[in-house]
Amino acid sequence: MITISELKKSYGPQVLFDNVGFQLNRGEKAGVVGRNGHGKTTLFLLILGHEKPDRGSIEIPKNYSLGYMEQELRFRCENILDEVCTGLPAEETQDRWQAEKILMGLGFCVEDFSRPASEFSGGYQVRVQLARTLIAKPDLLLLDEPTNYLDIISIRWLEGYLRSWPNELMLITHDRSFMDAVCTHILGIHRYKFRKIKGTTDAYYNAILKDEEIYEKTRINDEKKRQETELFIRRFRAKARLAGLVQSRIKDLQKKEKLNRLEKIETLEFSFVYLDFHAKGMIRTEGLSFSYDDGPAPLINDFKLNVASGDRIGVIGPNGKGKTTLMRLLADDLTPLSGAIHKHPKLKTGYFAQSNTAILQAERTVLDEISSSSEECTAQRARDIAGGMMFSGDMALKTIQVLSGGEKSRVMLGKLLAVPAHLLLLDEPTNHLDMESVDSLLAALDSFNGAVVLITHNEMLLRTLVNRLVVFDRGTISLFEGGYDYFLNNIGWSEKTEDEMNNYGKTMAAGQKKEPRRKRALYIQERSKALRPLIKKISRLEKKIEDEEKRLHVTEKRLIDLSTGGKGADMAESARLAHTIRGNIEQFYHHLQEATDLYEEEKNKWQIRE
């Protein structure tokens, strides 16, 4: 249990916390939310003792252990298994299977255990650090953006691991669905204060919104009463018989604290600029294949994909399997080994790459970088975009070299906004953004009328946005027609699923052999072959219903407009069209019910076989 009281922390003129406190009780898992730069990481450093508060106290029980993943990568052992085992509690040093279980969950295979950390990429070295932190089982685990270097499969494993974490946990992450799945409480840093509530991020933000609405109503009422009192004092100050009453009002006014208007908190406000596109097809690939010179096998082999106007395609799979390679091929950043990529001659593409922040010019200002995106981007347009990216006023004149990772990501988004596009290719655009900025990005993508191809490990974005998936799994690349939940419920991952990872340690401890996976993989392949046509049919029918309902909305709106203009013939024609559309919708719903029933029947057959 940790108790923080009357805490104040500032850096020069920038105040982070002022006279705040909270208590973390036994078994609580608190998700820490707040804008970038508002003090989330500083709070962790204060608890760890790496920073000192300006005022206040942080009470930690005696012999209470803290676990925190160090930012500096330091490895002392010859291989990663020994490295992780250094974190085992003293009484569990022989239980090396625990280290194997965690490493497997974080995306390593058995063959990797004997390799030194220096042979792995920076992202995988961070995973080794995370594994060493987890295995120590501290009383309080402090995790700062643990999902940044993980793929979806590892994130899903970590989610299950943290849900069963028996001790206290404090978690910083931009992934709202991950936080909601893991945490019991939300600890918000808002307007220099802490606010802790039980429940999800939605419950927290709703509570903040309600509090601020009440505050604003109270402030307006108080201001009105203050003005009335001041008017009374001015009118009757000179009247001797009312002198006592006037003095009383003056004293009341002096005693009463004036409520100031809430300072506006900057947030991302933007939308991607869409160019009208009159053709249906944007990109078509045929027999697309690619491998790197040092690769043992092609990352992409004989892949076919059509990207149409309005598509929302999510690219998912473990790290290192080819997701970014596919995106670079579609963006003409790589040349295929074989096959072809056909693009509409008038297609305009916006591309956000993970590594693009590295190509920003260090000496340029934010305005200079945004202006450089397009010759048509005027100084005023660049200034407007910078403001929408939270670089208002002199902030837009900051040079790239002094920006944080999150600020550089916002500059890259700003450069995208400066160029109108038909198609957006986005590779992990949420990295380094805070939770509120991710929400703004989601809203902007949802309202974009063009097509989007998106690589992300953020399951909230996948569930909300995408209607088709490119899946890297089972050593292959395939196209899945349907949303992310459809995929999880009906196909799922074959490689290192959560159940396998959770059972791995028990299996190793008991000395049992792992169950062969060939039959399971064959079963999944056959089930997918049987269910995929039905899923595609359901998806097509849902799309038709959505399109017809949009047509009906437009037609009914036209009917309302015509009713005030006295155009009888046009009204009759629109009424007939509305009747036809309603009939179409009813028919599509009937077909959808039939297809859904057939799908459920087929799915049950496979469950019985399983």
C-alpha angles and dihedrals in degrees: 000000000000127000122195118189135184091345121182126179131168139160108217108304093346110097116200102173131009122192095330137147147167141175127234108206131204113293096005121139111202124195110210114216134178141114121295108275095023095109111269096133091038088058089056092049091051092052090048091049093241088119129036123225120237088227140350136049139275111202117200121177119248115269089013108145125217125205121201131162106238117231093219112077109229123168127179106171132081095242139020095249092058089043093056092043089062086074095058115116113256093253093052103047092121094055096088090153087077090063090047091051093052094044090050090050091052093055105271123127129218091260089060095059094082095047122099118247090242090071093063130080120259091260093055092045087057088053090055089053090049092050091051090051095048096048092056089069096210122192088245121028115200113197121183112194095327093171097059094096099031131097123226095268093052091044091054090050092048090048091057092044093053093044088062093042104131099204136053122302136189115192134190114192139143089216105096096188091051092050093047091050094051109031131076094194139026120224110196129195105209130159092349091305136102121236120184122188136167114248140034135331089262090057091049096049092044089052091050091049092049092048092051093048089053091046092051093048090049091048092052092049092047091048090051092050091046091054091049091051092048090050090051091051093050093047099047104027091103096049110098096202090058096043094108093050092047092051090049091053091048091053092048090051092050092049096049113086113231114236110225124215111265113260112246112249112219116239135174110274114178148115131206114250111242125206117210111256117193100186124079099220122065106166131010124184125197124194091339113189133169139167135166120242093251095041119115093217139005113285089207121028129183094333124175123197135163118198112198132187110281096020120146105198123181118201110207140170143099119314117270095027099106110276096126090040090058091049091050090050091052090047092051089244090123133033118233119246087223139344127049142269113212117197130186106257093236096045115133115198133195114205128196112185128188091234097042094099086069091064094056110115108249095213096048123096123236089256092050092052094048092046091051091063094078138009087223093058105106124206090254092048090051090049091050092050092047090053091051088052090054095258098120126161115345091355087078089061094059113116121242093243093068096048125106123236091262092050091050089052089054090052090053090051088049091054089053091052091054092064119061111226145184094205133033120205108193125183111193095325094171097064110117093009120119121236095264091050091050088054090052091049091050091052092048093050092046091055095044109111095205130073126286130203108190136186110196141143090205104110093195090063092046093050094045103040117024129082098172132039137207103205126200105197141121088030092295141088118235140169119240119197105213143049129297096262090050088054095049094045098044110024109012130171121309098189118078098335120193093257092052092050095046092049095043097086094048090051093050093046092053092046092237125150119245115256112256112260100201094090091045092051091048090049092051091048093052093044091050091051091053098043102037096077090051092048090050091049092050091048092050092049092049089051092050091050091049092050093047092048089053089051090049091051091052092046094049090048089052090051090054091049092048093049090069094047100055095234099149099175093050090046092053092049092049091048091053090048091050090051091051092048092050089052090051091050091050091050093048091050089052091052090045091054091050092048092047092050090049091048093051091048092051092045091052090052090057092046089055090050090050 
